[in-house]
Amino acid sequence: MLKKDKIVVLFAFVFVALTRGLYAQAQNQTKGRFYGKVIDASTGKGMEFATIRLNKEVFDTLTKVKKEELVTGVISQVNGEFTIENVPLLGQYVVIVSAIGYQTKSIKANFPKPQQGKPFVPEKDLGNIVIGQDTVVLQELVVEGKEPQYIMAIDKKIFTVGDNLLSEGATAQEALKTIPSVDVDMDGNVTLRNSSPQIFVDGKLSTLTLEQIPADAIQSIEVITNPSAKYDASGGMGGIINIVLKKDRRIGFNGSIRAGIDMRGRVNAGGNLNIREGKFNFFVGANLRQSKSIGYNETLRKNYFSLPNTNIFQDNNSVIDRTFLSGNAGVDYFINNRSTLTLTQSFFGGDVSFIDELNSLTDTLFSGSTHSSSTIRNSDAERHFRSYTSSVLFKQLFPKEGQELTADVNYSLNNVNNGGDFKTQLYNAEKLAVGNPSIQQQVGESNNTFIAAQSDFINPVSDKIKIESGVRFSFRDFFSKNENYTWNEGLQQFDLQRSFTNNYKFTDQIYAAYSTFTHQLGKFGYQAGLRVESSDYLGTLIETGQKFKVSFPISIFPTAFVDYKLNDKDNLQLNYSRRVNRPGFFNLLPFVDYTDSLNLSRGNPSLKPEFTNSLELSYLNAYGKGNSFLFSVYFKNTTHLITRYQVAEFNEVLNRVVIMNTYANANNAYATGVDITNKFKFYKWWDATLNFNLFQSIISAENIELNLTNKMLSYFTKINTNFRFPKNFSLQLSGSYNSPRALQQSSSGMDRGGWGGNTASSAQGYTKEFYEVEVAVKKDFLKNKEASITFSVSDAFKTRATNSISESTYFYQESYRIRDQQFFRLNLSYRFGKFDSSIFRRKNTRSESGGMEM
């Protein structure tokens, strides 16, 4: 376990560092910056000591005409660059550039309004301003100071989460629960339209899990049902969910601290601090999260594969205690106004303990009689995680608006150590112990090294044409060793059981290049893209030297997007993409996992990747003020679907016939559906978002078993509504309903039994209906709403449960699971900041190379 004294010392340090600025008044993000470069027309080089004045257009109530008032001013640097900071977002501005011997240039330049597909950024590049014979007139833009909660771009849908009360003090799991078309189960597994999506962080694959990302750090969530060629082709039918983290580079310092507690006495705490002075922006953050999860599972299994038949009933109570500690620190170096170098180092550590009691009752059905026996297995296990990630990012902007070059390199090192003790006692029909208990011990470790490098270039050829291209490389080196021991009563020692031990490693690497072409023709726009990938996977069983190799030298993935703007309120989109889902190592690993006696698991080294073609048609209507209606119809076809499959076979280790959970490639799978999202703004103090998804999934696996087809029409709906009351009170209600559905398609292959409960085959099972309601209340207080306190409850009426049924000619199985019903949390947060350009030095009104004050 992480030492408590170390945690206290660390957070005491973070708290002291953050609260040094608590005297400052908190401010909303209502200010931005203009920047650009002054060019001498005769030489084409940057001009030093040019004067840049910023005026604001105001209405003179006396003369009834507009006039200009001076706001501030700066002097250009040696290379001609200038930056005007702390400019109020609202207002009409005029930038006046002058120098002795040169003509004066006046430019209207306001902050841009939020654009389709782009989060609102409070800054404006004025480009290269040439003083001399040439004239430059920049496009006049209209200010809109608040970012919309919902944006539909040509290839994605964007949802801001700043006002999501239900996720305050929680993680990305809770933030995703309120997003339309997205479902999160009790174990934190995410589905998008009943398929598993890829989870990205800031546009890149991440080693972080959702429970490792604080919800307070999230700026927005992008739902990409049909990813363009820019994104990795892996992910199959599920698409991509991209989590965009908050970034703050305002002059001065700002930050926040937060703390919370749940109904079981587990705490969460965190804070972040951002300091910008001159060419440097420093940022640091830390988060502590504790949780105690209590669950109950039960399973009924009827076995028909051998005589006499058996009925098995299992129930177990589990307690999972988690302590997660994470932190990150970094610096942005502004080489100049358009070139930025960012260095970031992050750490994540976690300790998890599992306590479980599993009760099994077995009825053996003889002709005319039944023989009963039972077992009780007690488990006590731990896992310890450590992860370190280093990243370097370079971003180059150009005078042409929208043109940019980025390059980044990420290096991650992850280590996991686990161990567990298991004690199993057999009982007869009279509940008397039979023999000595069986005592087992498991010891394991794994190491994972991941390296990724990527570069992207966006080139707006004109205001109507844009070309985007890039390259990417990723490499993963994974090692895992798990040993199983049994207690030898005679020798009083644990003996290694090699038949229950696995020791393996694998490497995979992907090379990719892409290009997209976007063209806007009046009301009509389109984007065509092509991605080319080369992938190699090599797995090795260390004990035997047996190798498993999957190689695809060249795979091509086309994408196409068409957008037609019917009018200012109505928009049509049609898009297509081809994607791949490659089998993971656990899908391929031929070892048997004996953790759960009713659900033995083994990979299939003969698996092939699955390929998915997706087509989607969407209609968006913006009506009234703040209302929108989105209607989508989608179709997906997957060949060689990787599906879980249960089969009866003889196991030499157990010396009996068992049901084995394994993987197979089904012939194909189809998913057809309708997705409707309607946002209502009834009043300024009340809004709601309603989502309804109706879909039919068909899995054809007749190549695996005769007449094996799973077909089901399902739907789910969710509503999220917000109320803003006087005295700075707000209320959020969220509800969801899931009808019976076929188990999700495109298993990730990362489940390996043991901790997640029972998993049935997607080709042989379905889940029953359930619904859930969540409530949160928030109170803002202090000046400018610097502080807030939030109380929330998830699964308010104890209705969230997972019921699944699977059956074949060999068995019939029902499973029931619940976890953390009616769960309460209380969270407190405080935001502070001082947006001052002179933190570490006194203000100087004299001219300096970096600018001047007026």
KACORRA-V289622 format. One line per field, one symbol per residue. burial: I if it has 24 or more other C-alpha atoms within 12 Angstrom, else O. A space follows every 50 residues. Layout:
burial->???
This chain:
burial->IIOOOOIOOIIOOIIOIIIOIIOIOIIOIIIIIIIIIIIIOOOOOIIIII IIIIIIOOOOOOOOOOOOOOIIIIIIIOIIIIIIIIIIIIIIIIIIIIIO OOOIIIIIIIIIIIOOIIIIIIIIIIIIIIIIOOOIOIOOOOIOIIIIII IIIIIIIIIIIIIIIIIIIIIIIIIIIIIIIIIIIIIOIIIIIIIIIIII IIIIIIIIIIIIIIIIIIIIIIIIIIIIIIIIIIIIIIIIIIIIIIIIII IIIIIIIIIIIIOOOIIIIIIIIIIIIIIIIIIIIIIIIIIIIIIIIIII IIIIIOOOIIIIIIIIIIIIIIIIIIIIIIIIIIOIIIOIIIIIIIIIII IIIIIIIIIIIIIIOOOOOOOIIIIIIIIIIIIIIIIIIIIIIIIIIIIO IIIIIIIIIIIIIIIIIIIIIIIIIIOOOOOOOOOOOIIIIIIIIIIIII IIIIIIIIIIOOOOOIIIIIIIIIIIIIIIIIIIIIIOOOOOOOOOOOOI IIIIIIIIIIIIIIIIIIIIOOOOIIIIIIIIIIIIIIIIIOOOOOOIII OOOOIIIIIIIIIIIOOOOOIIIIIIIIIIIIIIIIIIIIIIIIIIIIII IIIIIOIIIIIIIIIIIIIIIIOOOIIIIIIIIIIIIIIIIIIIIIIIOO OOOOOOIIIIIIIIIIIIIIIIIIIIIIIIIOOOOOIIIIIIIIIIIIII IOOIOOOIIIIIIIIIIIIIIIIIOOOOOIIIIIIIIIIIIIIIIIIIIO IIIIIIIIIIIIIIIIIIIIIIIIIIIIIIOOOOOIIIIIIIIIIIOOII IIIIIIIIOIIIIIIIIIIIIIIIIIIIIIIIIIIIIOOOOOOOOOOOII IIIO
